[in-house]
């Protein structure tokens, strides 16, 4: 039986690995606002990273997130972040994180 501490350790390792790989998929990751970083990690954790992950499964989201900062970038990324297999609440949360960056461009 796995202990609570072991579960936490495995979760932390899994998230750390996702962050490392999301940084490879989205080279500008470190320069993105925190809310965008959170959304990218959520997408990477859920969909996978690398050539068969977010990049392949959500090409329009990827294109938006690799674009220069603009209102279009955040609106397009928010629109393209919808994952049908997830709850409405989780999709809305990620969408709101991305849309919150629009005000940072003004």
Secondary structure by P-SEA (a helix, b strand, c coil): cccaaaaaaaaaaaaaaaaaaaaaaccccccccaaaaaaaaaaaaaccccccccccccaaaaaaaaccccaaaaaaaaaacccccccaaaaaaaaaaaaccccccc
